[in-house]
Amino acid sequence: MKKVFVDIYLQFNLGDDLFLDILAKKYPETEFTINHLGKNYDKFINKYPNIKRRQYNLYNKIGQHLKLVDYINNYKKLAEEYDALIFIGGSIFREEEYHDTLYKDRMEMVLEFKQKQKSVFVIGSNFGPYNTDKFLNDYIAFFKLCDDVCFRDLFSYNLFKSFPNIRYAPDIVFQMDLTPFLSKISKKRVGFSIIDVRHKHGLSNYYNEYINSTVKSIEMLMEKGYECTLMSFCEHEGDLKVIKTIKSNLSSEFRKNISVYSYEGNIEEALKLISTFNLFIAARFHANILGLLSQTGLVPIIYSQKTENMLRDIKFENFLVSMDELHLQYDENTITNVIDKTIDLSIISSESERHFEKLTTFVKS
């Protein structure tokens, strides 16, 4: 059995949890250890017999606190214990103020694995946004060390395509089969995937307009007889706080009839809910993909270039709502034109599986 160390962002974000779910189910005979020290994910990962987390017991904590040993950053030991290293995630290569620290940490990890002649994979990510040549050049050096890098968008792929280990495939989640969850009900139901735009770089000035336009959209749809559900994909990133603000701005008549769903680790529950929507007004990146997979009409709210890039890559020709056009959330013509409209994703779903081509070869070797 291969033993693989997995670096992944885990904050009960539905999109990232889906990555881990897909990875574990795709390779049931491979043992994955996630780079996560806290116990808060134990209930989630216990559902998968082939997933463990890094152990960090009292002895480790005392040694770390007293600086007797750097257990957390002992990548040499990890490289000795595991057969390969995987970085899996979406926006994991964006330029932030903590870049130098994070980059140093990642490079130390990769170099230890490569010195032991172990494989390193980057799966499912996009690159950017970035502002400096230094950031770009740093990751040119990083990606050159990797055995395989598969980006989820053509923009990222085109930046690095001159290197032989760089590939492209549509987002990992596109390969999910949601047929078991497609139990459309007769009720008229609209879902809203909510984000905190203040959590996104450079978008704080859109916060009030985002709240107001979402409120108007809800009230317009409820007046037409639709049930509305506000979904938090990641409470840690502020989704639920914004939902509470939106609710507080609704009139009492609408407030008492709206429903709220906060994802807390139950993937099946979230997917079943999305499958009941006739329309998904989706701000979260993976809300757009799940809406398409659920054969639900979609209004993408574009807070990031990564969402627009993804939709254009798959030739999604329906309406995209930018931050400068948030009033279109409550435009009746927009809603009428997209509700219940679906697209054929069969080719995209098949192409999405290419993310794992090289990893599959490694696992089977």
C-alpha positions as YAML, in Angstrom:
chain: A
units: angstrom
residues:
- id: 1
  name: MET
  ca: [0.00, 0.00, 0.00]
- id: 2
  name: LYS
  ca: [1.32, 3.43, -0.99]
- id: 3
  name: LYS
  ca: [1.51, 6.03, 1.77]
- id: 4
  name: VAL
  ca: [0.94, 9.62, 0.60]
- id: 5
  name: PHE
  ca: [1.23, 12.88, 2.52]
- id: 6
  name: VAL
  ca: [-1.44, 15.42, 1.56]
- id: 7
  name: ASP
  ca: [-1.17, 19.19, 1.97]
- id: 8
  name: ILE
  ca: [-4.72, 20.59, 1.81]
- id: 9
  name: TYR
  ca: [-6.68, 23.55, 3.20]
- id: 10
  name: LEU
  ca: [-9.19, 22.26, 5.75]
- id: 11
  name: GLN
  ca: [-11.61, 24.73, 7.29]
- id: 12
  name: PHE
  ca: [-14.92, 22.98, 6.59]
- id: 13
  name: ASN
  ca: [-15.09, 24.59, 3.17]
- id: 14
  name: LEU
  ca: [-17.36, 22.43, 1.02]
- id: 15
  name: GLY
  ca: [-15.16, 22.76, -2.07]
- id: 16
  name: ASP
  ca: [-11.96, 21.63, -0.37]
- id: 17
  name: ASP
  ca: [-13.73, 18.86, 1.51]
- id: 18
  name: LEU
  ca: [-15.00, 17.57, -1.84]
- id: 19
  name: PHE
  ca: [-11.38, 17.39, -3.07]
- id: 20
  name: LEU
  ca: [-10.47, 15.17, -0.13]
- id: 21
  name: ASP
  ca: [-13.62, 13.07, -0.58]
- id: 22
  name: ILE
  ca: [-12.85, 12.47, -4.27]
- id: 23
  name: LEU
  ca: [-9.19, 11.66, -3.58]
- id: 24
  name: ALA
  ca: [-9.97, 9.13, -0.84]
- id: 25
  name: LYS
  ca: [-12.68, 7.35, -2.83]
- id: 26
  name: LYS
  ca: [-10.63, 7.25, -6.01]
- id: 27
  name: TYR
  ca: [-7.73, 5.42, -4.34]
- id: 28
  name: PRO
  ca: [-9.23, 3.19, -1.60]
- id: 29
  name: GLU
  ca: [-6.04, 1.11, -1.42]
- id: 30
  name: THR
  ca: [-3.80, 4.13, -0.81]
- id: 31
  name: GLU
  ca: [-3.20, 5.52, 2.67]
- id: 32
  name: PHE
  ca: [-3.46, 9.32, 2.83]
- id: 33
  name: THR
  ca: [-2.22, 11.39, 5.77]
- id: 34
  name: ILE
  ca: [-3.41, 14.98, 5.79]
- id: 35
  name: ASN
  ca: [-1.20, 17.84, 6.95]
- id: 36
  name: HIS
  ca: [-3.58, 18.82, 9.73]
- id: 37
  name: LEU
  ca: [-2.75, 18.79, 13.44]
- id: 38
  name: GLY
  ca: [-6.05, 19.69, 15.10]
- id: 39
  name: LYS
  ca: [-8.71, 17.21, 16.21]
- id: 40
  name: ASN
  ca: [-11.59, 19.19, 14.70]
- id: 41
  name: TYR
  ca: [-11.53, 17.15, 11.48]
- id: 42
  name: ASP
  ca: [-11.47, 13.73, 13.16]
- id: 43
  name: LYS
  ca: [-15.22, 13.14, 12.76]
- id: 44
  name: PHE
  ca: [-14.99, 14.01, 9.06]
- id: 45
  name: ILE
  ca: [-11.95, 11.89, 8.20]
- id: 46
  name: ASN
  ca: [-13.14, 8.92, 10.27]
- id: 47
  name: LYS
  ca: [-15.67, 8.28, 7.50]
- id: 48
  name: TYR
  ca: [-12.76, 7.31, 5.24]
- id: 49
  name: PRO
  ca: [-10.80, 4.18, 6.19]
- id: 50
  name: ASN
  ca: [-7.78, 5.31, 4.14]
- id: 51
  name: ILE
  ca: [-7.39, 8.84, 5.60]
- id: 52
  name: LYS
  ca: [-5.43, 9.76, 8.70]
- id: 53
  name: ARG
  ca: [-4.14, 13.05, 10.04]
- id: 54
  name: ARG
  ca: [-0.72, 13.90, 11.42]
- id: 55
  name: GLN
  ca: [-0.49, 12.89, 15.05]
- id: 56
  name: TYR
  ca: [0.32, 15.71, 17.44]
- id: 57
  name: ASN
  ca: [0.17, 14.35, 20.96]
- id: 58
  name: LEU
  ca: [1.03, 15.92, 24.29]
- id: 59
  name: TYR
  ca: [4.65, 14.79, 24.01]
- id: 60
  name: ASN
  ca: [4.95, 16.49, 20.60]
- id: 61
  name: LYS
  ca: [3.33, 19.67, 21.93]
- id: 62
  name: ILE
  ca: [5.68, 19.89, 24.90]
- id: 63
  name: GLY
  ca: [8.73, 19.34, 22.72]
- id: 64
  name: GLN
  ca: [7.52, 21.95, 20.23]
- id: 65
  name: HIS
  ca: [6.72, 24.48, 22.97]
- id: 66
  name: LEU
  ca: [10.10, 24.03, 24.65]
- id: 67
  name: LYS
  ca: [11.81, 24.16, 21.25]
- id: 68
  name: LEU
  ca: [13.44, 20.80, 21.91]
- id: 69
  name: VAL
  ca: [12.33, 19.58, 18.50]
- id: 70
  name: ASP
  ca: [10.51, 21.16, 15.56]
- id: 71
  name: TYR
  ca: [7.94, 18.45, 15.04]
- id: 72
  name: ILE
  ca: [5.65, 20.58, 12.87]
- id: 73
  name: ASN
  ca: [8.33, 21.41, 10.29]
- id: 74
  name: ASN
  ca: [10.26, 18.14, 10.40]
- id: 75
  name: TYR
  ca: [9.84, 17.50, 6.68]
- id: 76
  name: LYS
  ca: [12.88, 15.26, 6.55]
- id: 77
  name: LYS
  ca: [11.04, 12.73, 8.73]
- id: 78
  name: LEU
  ca: [7.90, 13.04, 6.60]
- id: 79
  name: ALA
  ca: [9.88, 12.41, 3.43]
- id: 80
  name: GLU
  ca: [11.30, 9.27, 5.00]
- id: 81
  name: GLU
  ca: [7.86, 7.99, 6.05]
- id: 82
  name: TYR
  ca: [5.81, 8.69, 2.92]
- id: 83
  name: ASP
  ca: [6.08, 7.61, -0.70]
- id: 84
  name: ALA
  ca: [4.81, 10.85, -2.22]
- id: 85
  name: LEU
  ca: [3.61, 14.39, -1.49]
- id: 86
  name: ILE
  ca: [0.43, 15.93, -2.88]
- id: 87
  name: PHE
  ca: [-0.62, 19.58, -2.86]
- id: 88
  name: ILE
  ca: [-4.34, 19.54, -3.63]
- id: 89
  name: GLY
  ca: [-6.62, 22.57, -3.60]
- id: 90
  name: GLY
  ca: [-7.99, 25.42, -5.64]
- id: 91
  name: SER
  ca: [-6.66, 28.91, -4.92]
- id: 92
  name: ILE
  ca: [-3.55, 27.77, -3.09]
- id: 93
  name: PHE
  ca: [-1.09, 29.79, -5.19]
- id: 94
  name: ARG
  ca: [-2.28, 33.36, -4.78]
- id: 95
  name: GLU
  ca: [-0.02, 36.22, -3.76]
- id: 96
  name: GLU
  ca: [-0.60, 37.22, -0.14]
- id: 97
  name: GLU
  ca: [1.42, 39.22, 2.36]
- id: 98
  name: TYR
  ca: [2.58, 35.98, 3.99]
- id: 99
  name: HIS
  ca: [3.98, 34.63, 0.70]
- id: 100
  name: ASP
  ca: [7.63, 34.48, 1.76]
- id: 101
  name: THR
  ca: [6.86, 32.42, 4.87]
- id: 102
  name: LEU
  ca: [4.49, 30.03, 3.11]
- id: 103
  name: TYR
  ca: [6.78, 29.64, 0.10]
- id: 104
  name: LYS
  ca: [9.78, 28.85, 2.28]
- id: 105
  name: ASP
  ca: [7.76, 26.21, 4.10]
- id: 106
  name: ARG
  ca: [6.51, 24.61, 0.89]
- id: 107
  name: MET
  ca: [9.96, 24.59, -0.70]
- id: 108
  name: GLU
  ca: [11.50, 22.93, 2.35]
- id: 109
  name: MET
  ca: [8.85, 20.23, 2.17]
- id: 110
  name: VAL
  ca: [9.31, 19.61, -1.55]
- id: 111
  name: LEU
  ca: [13.10, 19.60, -1.37]
- id: 112
  name: GLU
  ca: [13.08, 16.97, 1.37]
- id: 113
  name: PHE
  ca: [10.82, 14.71, -0.69]
- id: 114
  name: LYS
  ca: [12.90, 15.20, -3.83]
- id: 115
  name: GLN
  ca: [16.16, 14.51, -1.97]
- id: 116
  name: LYS
  ca: [14.64, 11.15, -1.03]
- id: 117
  name: GLN
  ca: [13.62, 10.67, -4.69]
- id: 118
  name: LYS
  ca: [9.93, 10.78, -3.75]
- id: 119
  name: SER
  ca: [7.22, 12.03, -6.12]
- id: 120
  name: VAL
  ca: [5.54, 15.43, -5.72]
- id: 121
  name: PHE
  ca: [2.15, 16.24, -7.30]
- id: 122
  name: VAL
  ca: [0.12, 19.46, -7.56]
- id: 123
  name: ILE
  ca: [-3.52, 18.68, -8.32]
- id: 124
  name: GLY
  ca: [-6.59, 20.84, -8.96]
- id: 125
  name: SER
  ca: [-5.23, 24.35, -8.44]
- id: 126
  name: ASN
  ca: [-5.22, 27.65, -10.25]
- id: 127
  name: PHE
  ca: [-2.40, 30.19, -10.15]
- id: 128
  name: GLY
  ca: [-2.93, 33.71, -8.89]
- id: 129
  name: PRO
  ca: [-4.04, 36.32, -8.58]
- id: 130
  name: TYR
  ca: [-0.53, 37.68, -8.35]
- id: 131
  name: ASN
  ca: [1.06, 41.11, -8.67]
- id: 132
  name: THR
  ca: [4.83, 40.71, -8.76]
- id: 133
  name: ASP
  ca: [7.40, 39.01, -10.96]
- id: 134
  name: LYS
  ca: [9.05, 37.70, -7.80]
- id: 135
  name: PHE
  ca: [5.96, 35.68, -6.93]
- id: 136
  name: LEU
  ca: [5.76, 34.27, -10.45]
- id: 137
  name: ASN
  ca: [9.47, 33.42, -10.55]
- id: 138
  name: ASP
  ca: [9.34, 31.81, -7.12]
- id: 139
  name: TYR
  ca: [6.67, 29.40, -8.31]
- id: 140
  name: ILE
  ca: [8.42, 28.73, -11.59]
- id: 141
  name: ALA
  ca: [11.22, 27.31, -9.43]
- id: 142
  name: PHE
  ca: [8.69, 25.46, -7.26]
- id: 143
  name: PHE
  ca: [6.77, 23.84, -10.11]
- id: 144
  name: LYS
  ca: [9.99, 22.75, -11.84]
- id: 145
  name: LEU
  ca: [10.69, 20.53, -8.84]
- id: 146
  name: CYS
  ca: [7.32, 18.80, -9.04]
- id: 147
  name: ASP
  ca: [6.77, 15.59, -10.96]
- id: 148
  name: ASP
  ca: [3.32, 16.67, -12.16]
- id: 149
  name: VAL
  ca: [1.31, 19.90, -11.97]
- id: 150
  name: CYS
  ca: [-2.26, 19.86, -13.26]
- id: 151
  name: PHE
  ca: [-4.04, 23.23, -13.24]
- id: 152
  name: ARG
  ca: [-7.80, 23.63, -13.32]
- id: 153
  name: ASP
  ca: [-7.89, 26.62, -15.69]
- id: 154
  name: LEU
  ca: [-6.28, 27.53, -18.99]
- id: 155
  name: PHE
  ca: [-5.02, 30.89, -17.74]
- id: 156
  name: SER
  ca: [-2.78, 29.17, -15.19]
- id: 157
  name: TYR
  ca: [-1.77, 26.45, -17.64]
- id: 158
  name: ASN
  ca: [-0.71, 29.01, -20.26]
- id: 159
  name: LEU
  ca: [1.60, 30.74, -17.77]
- id: 160
  name: PHE
  ca: [3.68, 27.61, -17.32]
- id: 161
  name: LYS
  ca: [2.92, 25.41, -20.33]
- id: 162
  name: SER
  ca: [6.50, 25.58, -21.61]
- id: 163
  name: PHE
  ca: [7.46, 23.10, -18.89]
- id: 164
  name: PRO
  ca: [6.83, 19.42, -19.69]
- id: 165
  name: ASN
  ca: [5.28, 18.59, -16.30]
- id: 166
  name: ILE
  ca: [2.47, 21.17, -16.61]
- id: 167
  name: ARG
  ca: [-1.03, 20.03, -17.62]
- id: 168
  name: TYR
  ca: [-4.64, 21.25, -17.64]
- id: 169
  name: ALA
  ca: [-7.95, 19.59, -16.79]
- id: 170
  name: PRO
  ca: [-11.31, 21.06, -15.73]
- id: 171
  name: ASP
  ca: [-11.88, 21.33, -11.98]
- id: 172
  name: ILE
  ca: [-11.73, 18.07, -10.02]
- id: 173
  name: VAL
  ca: [-15.33, 18.39, -8.82]
- id: 174
  name: PHE
  ca: [-16.65, 18.13, -12.40]
- id: 175
  name: GLN
  ca: [-15.94, 14.38, -12.31]
- id: 176
  name: MET
  ca: [-18.43, 13.80, -9.50]
- id: 177
  name: ASP
  ca: [-21.52, 11.78, -10.32]
- id: 178
  name: LEU
  ca: [-24.41, 13.54, -8.61]
- id: 179
  name: THR
  ca: [-27.08, 11.29, -10.12]
- id: 180
  name: PRO
  ca: [-27.89, 9.73, -6.71]
- id: 181
  name: PHE
  ca: [-28.74, 13.18, -5.37]
- id: 182
  name: LEU
  ca: [-30.89, 14.40, -8.26]
- id: 183
  name: SER
  ca: [-34.32, 14.22, -6.66]
- id: 184
  name: LYS
  ca: [-35.95, 17.37, -7.93]
- id: 185
  name: ILE
  ca: [-39.05, 18.28, -5.97]
- id: 186
  name: SER
  ca: [-42.14, 19.96, -7.35]
- id: 187
  name: LYS
  ca: [-41.68, 23.08, -5.22]
- id: 188
  name: LYS
  ca: [-40.19, 26.23, -6.69]
- id: 189
  name: ARG
  ca: [-36.90, 26.68, -4.88]
- id: 190
  name: VAL
  ca: [-33.92, 29.01, -5.34]
- id: 191
  name: GLY
  ca: [-30.57, 28.67, -3.60]
- id: 192
  name: PHE
  ca: [-28.13, 31.47, -2.85]
- id: 193
  name: SER
  ca: [-24.46, 30.66, -2.27]
- id: 194
  name: ILE
  ca: [-23.32, 33.57, -0.10]
- id: 195
  name: ILE
  ca: [-19.81, 34.94, 0.41]
- id: 196
  name: ASP
  ca: [-18.30, 37.71, 2.48]
- id: 197
  name: VAL
  ca: [-16.81, 39.95, -0.19]
- id: 198
  name: ARG
  ca: [-14.81, 41.69, 2.54]
- id: 199
  name: HIS
  ca: [-12.85, 38.45, 2.84]
- id: 200
  name: LYS
  ca: [-11.82, 38.79, -0.81]
- id: 201
  name: HIS
  ca: [-8.96, 41.11, -1.73]
- id: 202
  name: GLY
  ca: [-10.09, 44.47, -3.09]
- id: 203
  name: LEU
  ca: [-13.84, 43.82, -2.86]
- id: 204
  name: SER
  ca: [-14.78, 45.43, 0.46]
- id: 205
  name: ASN
  ca: [-16.34, 48.42, -1.29]
- id: 206
  name: TYR
  ca: [-18.92, 46.11, -2.87]
- id: 207
  name: TYR
  ca: [-20.17, 44.79, 0.47]
- id: 208
  name: ASN
  ca: [-23.24, 47.01, 0.89]
- id: 209
  name: GLU
  ca: [-24.29, 46.62, -2.73]
- id: 210
  name: TYR
  ca: [-23.88, 42.85, -2.46]
- id: 211
  name: ILE
  ca: [-26.13, 42.78, 0.62]
- id: 212
  name: ASN
  ca: [-28.74, 45.09, -0.88]
- id: 213
  name: SER
  ca: [-28.93, 43.36, -4.26]
- id: 214
  name: THR
  ca: [-29.21, 39.93, -2.63]
- id: 215
  name: VAL
  ca: [-32.04, 41.19, -0.42]
- id: 216
  name: LYS
  ca: [-33.88, 42.57, -3.46]
- id: 217
  name: SER
  ca: [-33.36, 39.30, -5.33]
- id: 218
  name: ILE
  ca: [-34.77, 37.26, -2.46]
- id: 219
  name: GLU
  ca: [-37.80, 39.48, -2.07]
- id: 220
  name: MET
  ca: [-38.50, 39.50, -5.80]
- id: 221
  name: LEU
  ca: [-38.28, 35.70, -6.01]
- id: 222
  name: MET
  ca: [-40.34, 35.08, -2.89]
- id: 223
  name: GLU
  ca: [-43.04, 37.36, -4.20]
- id: 224
  name: LYS
  ca: [-43.17, 35.07, -7.25]
- id: 225
  name: GLY
  ca: [-43.72, 32.05, -5.05]
- id: 226
  name: TYR
  ca: [-40.18, 30.67, -4.79]
- id: 227
  name: GLU
  ca: [-38.75, 29.26, -1.60]
- id: 228
  name: CYS
  ca: [-35.30, 30.71, -0.95]
- id: 229
  name: THR
  ca: [-32.39, 29.08, 0.85]
- id: 230
  name: LEU
  ca: [-29.21, 30.89, 1.83]
- id: 231
  name: MET
  ca: [-26.18, 28.57, 1.86]
- id: 232
  name: SER
  ca: [-22.93, 29.01, 3.76]
- id: 233
  name: PHE
  ca: [-20.18, 26.92, 2.13]
- id: 234
  name: CYS
  ca: [-17.59, 27.99, 4.72]
- id: 235
  name: GLU
  ca: [-18.51, 29.58, 8.03]
- id: 236
  name: HIS
  ca: [-14.82, 30.23, 8.80]
- id: 237
  name: GLU
  ca: [-14.61, 32.62, 5.83]
- id: 238
  name: GLY
  ca: [-17.63, 34.64, 6.92]
- id: 239
  name: ASP
  ca: [-20.45, 33.19, 4.82]
- id: 240
  name: LEU
  ca: [-22.79, 32.69, 7.79]
- id: 241
  name: LYS
  ca: [-22.19, 36.18, 9.19]
- id: 242
  name: VAL
  ca: [-23.19, 37.71, 5.87]
- id: 243
  name: ILE
  ca: [-26.28, 35.49, 5.74]
- id: 244
  name: LYS
  ca: [-27.34, 36.84, 9.12]
- id: 245
  name: THR
  ca: [-26.86, 40.39, 7.85]
- id: 246
  name: ILE
  ca: [-28.93, 39.65, 4.75]
- id: 247
  name: LYS
  ca: [-31.71, 38.17, 6.89]
- id: 248
  name: SER
  ca: [-31.71, 41.22, 9.15]
- id: 249
  name: ASN
  ca: [-32.27, 43.44, 6.10]
- id: 250
  name: LEU
  ca: [-35.29, 41.48, 4.91]
- id: 251
  name: SER
  ca: [-38.77, 42.60, 5.88]
- id: 252
  name: SER
  ca: [-40.27, 40.48, 8.66]
- id: 253
  name: GLU
  ca: [-42.65, 38.77, 6.22]
- id: 254
  name: PHE
  ca: [-39.80, 37.41, 4.11]
- id: 255
  name: ARG
  ca: [-37.42, 36.83, 7.02]
- id: 256
  name: LYS
  ca: [-39.64, 34.27, 8.72]
- id: 257
  name: ASN
  ca: [-40.03, 32.24, 5.52]
- id: 258
  name: ILE
  ca: [-36.43, 32.06, 4.35]
- id: 259
  name: SER
  ca: [-34.27, 29.06, 5.20]
- id: 260
  name: VAL
  ca: [-30.55, 28.94, 6.02]
- id: 261
  name: TYR
  ca: [-28.13, 26.08, 5.53]
- id: 262
  name: SER
  ca: [-24.60, 26.08, 6.93]
- id: 263
  name: TYR
  ca: [-22.23, 23.37, 5.71]
- id: 264
  name: GLU
  ca: [-20.52, 21.70, 8.66]
- id: 265
  name: GLY
  ca: [-18.98, 18.60, 7.11]
- id: 266
  name: ASN
  ca: [-21.96, 16.62, 5.83]
- id: 267
  name: ILE
  ca: [-21.25, 16.48, 2.10]
- id: 268
  name: GLU
  ca: [-24.24, 14.33, 1.14]
- id: 269
  name: GLU
  ca: [-26.64, 16.63, 2.98]
- id: 270
  name: ALA
  ca: [-25.31, 19.67, 1.09]
- id: 271
  name: LEU
  ca: [-25.46, 17.95, -2.31]
- id: 272
  name: LYS
  ca: [-29.02, 16.74, -1.72]
- id: 273
  name: LEU
  ca: [-30.12, 20.28, -0.88]
- id: 274
  name: ILE
  ca: [-28.50, 21.79, -3.99]
- id: 275
  name: SER
  ca: [-30.24, 19.18, -6.16]
- id: 276
  name: THR
  ca: [-33.63, 20.57, -5.09]
- id: 277
  name: PHE
  ca: [-32.98, 24.05, -6.50]
- id: 278
  name: ASN
  ca: [-34.56, 25.25, -9.73]
- id: 279
  name: LEU
  ca: [-32.04, 28.08, -9.72]
- id: 280
  name: PHE
  ca: [-28.72, 28.65, -7.95]
- id: 281
  name: ILE
  ca: [-27.47, 32.22, -7.57]
- id: 282
  name: ALA
  ca: [-23.91, 31.18, -6.88]
- id: 283
  name: ALA
  ca: [-21.05, 33.28, -5.58]
- id: 284
  name: ARG
  ca: [-18.83, 30.46, -4.31]
- id: 285
  name: PHE
  ca: [-16.60, 28.91, -6.98]
- id: 286
  name: HIS
  ca: [-17.75, 25.35, -6.36]
- id: 287
  name: ALA
  ca: [-21.36, 26.42, -5.95]
- id: 288
  name: ASN
  ca: [-21.27, 27.15, -9.67]
- id: 289
  name: ILE
  ca: [-19.89, 23.71, -10.49]
- id: 290
  name: LEU
  ca: [-22.31, 21.91, -8.18]
- id: 291
  name: GLY
  ca: [-25.20, 23.86, -9.66]
- id: 292
  name: LEU
  ca: [-24.21, 22.78, -13.16]
- id: 293
  name: LEU
  ca: [-23.72, 19.15, -12.08]
- id: 294
  name: SER
  ca: [-27.12, 19.20, -10.37]
- id: 295
  name: GLN
  ca: [-28.79, 20.31, -13.62]
- id: 296
  name: THR
  ca: [-29.87, 23.52, -11.97]
- id: 297
  name: GLY
  ca: [-30.30, 26.91, -13.61]
- id: 298
  name: LEU
  ca: [-27.32, 29.09, -12.71]
- id: 299
  name: VAL
  ca: [-26.60, 32.77, -12.12]
- id: 300
  name: PRO
  ca: [-22.85, 33.04, -11.39]
- id: 301
  name: ILE
  ca: [-21.84, 35.95, -9.16]
- id: 302
  name: ILE
  ca: [-18.27, 36.67, -10.24]
- id: 303
  name: TYR
  ca: [-16.20, 37.82, -7.25]
- id: 304
  name: SER
  ca: [-12.96, 36.39, -8.64]
- id: 305
  name: GLN
  ca: [-11.36, 35.95, -12.05]
- id: 306
  name: LYS
  ca: [-10.93, 32.25, -11.25]
- id: 307
  name: THR
  ca: [-14.70, 31.68, -11.55]
- id: 308
  name: GLU
  ca: [-14.96, 33.54, -14.84]
- id: 309
  name: ASN
  ca: [-11.92, 31.69, -16.20]
- id: 310
  name: MET
  ca: [-13.42, 28.34, -15.26]
- id: 311
  name: LEU
  ca: [-16.81, 29.08, -16.83]
- id: 312
  name: ARG
  ca: [-15.30, 30.40, -20.04]
- id: 313
  name: ASP
  ca: [-12.95, 27.39, -20.26]
- id: 314
  name: ILE
  ca: [-15.96, 25.06, -20.32]
- id: 315
  name: LYS
  ca: [-17.78, 27.31, -22.82]
- id: 316
  name: PHE
  ca: [-20.51, 28.31, -20.39]
- id: 317
  name: GLU
  ca: [-22.32, 30.94, -22.45]
- id: 318
  name: ASN
  ca: [-25.05, 31.95, -19.98]
- id: 319
  name: PHE
  ca: [-25.10, 35.14, -17.99]
- id: 320
  name: LEU
  ca: [-22.21, 36.14, -15.71]
- id: 321
  name: VAL
  ca: [-22.88, 38.77, -13.05]
- id: 322
  name: SER
  ca: [-19.84, 40.85, -12.17]
- id: 323
  name: MET
  ca: [-19.44, 42.89, -8.99]
- id: 324
  name: ASP
  ca: [-20.25, 45.99, -11.04]
- id: 325
  name: GLU
  ca: [-23.55, 44.49, -12.18]
- id: 326
  name: LEU
  ca: [-25.00, 43.12, -8.97]
- id: 327
  name: HIS
  ca: [-28.38, 44.65, -9.77]
- id: 328
  name: LEU
  ca: [-28.80, 41.82, -12.28]
- id: 329
  name: GLN
  ca: [-29.39, 39.51, -9.31]
- id: 330
  name: TYR
  ca: [-32.90, 40.90, -9.13]
- id: 331
  name: ASP
  ca: [-33.43, 41.48, -12.85]
- id: 332
  name: GLU
  ca: [-36.50, 39.49, -13.88]
- id: 333
  name: ASN
  ca: [-35.29, 38.93, -17.43]
- id: 334
  name: THR
  ca: [-32.02, 37.46, -16.17]
- id: 335
  name: ILE
  ca: [-33.84, 35.08, -13.86]
- id: 336
  name: THR
  ca: [-36.39, 34.05, -16.50]
- id: 337
  name: ASN
  ca: [-33.68, 33.35, -19.08]
- id: 338
  name: VAL
  ca: [-31.63, 30.99, -16.91]
- id: 339
  name: ILE
  ca: [-34.02, 29.25, -14.53]
- id: 340
  name: ASP
  ca: [-34.06, 25.48, -15.08]
- id: 341
  name: LYS
  ca: [-31.59, 25.80, -18.00]
- id: 342
  name: THR
  ca: [-28.83, 23.18, -18.01]
- id: 343
  name: ILE
  ca: [-25.78, 22.28, -20.09]
- id: 344
  name: ASP
  ca: [-24.23, 18.96, -21.12]
- id: 345
  name: LEU
  ca: [-21.16, 18.30, -18.98]
- id: 346
  name: SER
  ca: [-20.35, 14.75, -20.13]
- id: 347
  name: ILE
  ca: [-17.15, 15.72, -21.97]
- id: 348
  name: ILE
  ca: [-16.06, 18.13, -19.22]
- id: 349
  name: SER
  ca: [-16.61, 15.46, -16.56]
- id: 350
  name: SER
  ca: [-14.50, 12.98, -18.47]
- id: 351
  name: GLU
  ca: [-11.71, 15.52, -19.04]
- id: 352
  name: SER
  ca: [-11.73, 16.39, -15.33]
- id: 353
  name: GLU
  ca: [-10.46, 12.90, -14.50]
- id: 354
  name: ARG
  ca: [-7.15, 13.78, -16.19]
- id: 355
  name: HIS
  ca: [-6.12, 15.56, -12.99]
- id: 356
  name: PHE
  ca: [-5.29, 12.14, -11.59]
- id: 357
  name: GLU
  ca: [-3.56, 10.57, -14.61]
- id: 358
  name: LYS
  ca: [-0.04, 10.78, -13.24]
- id: 359
  name: LEU
  ca: [-1.05, 9.97, -9.68]
- id: 360
  name: THR
  ca: [-2.85, 6.85, -10.90]
- id: 361
  name: THR
  ca: [0.30, 5.73, -12.73]
- id: 362
  name: PHE
  ca: [2.31, 6.29, -9.56]
- id: 363
  name: VAL
  ca: [-0.17, 4.43, -7.32]
- id: 364
  name: LYS
  ca: [-0.23, 1.45, -9.65]
- id: 365
  name: SER
  ca: [3.55, 1.31, -10.05]
...
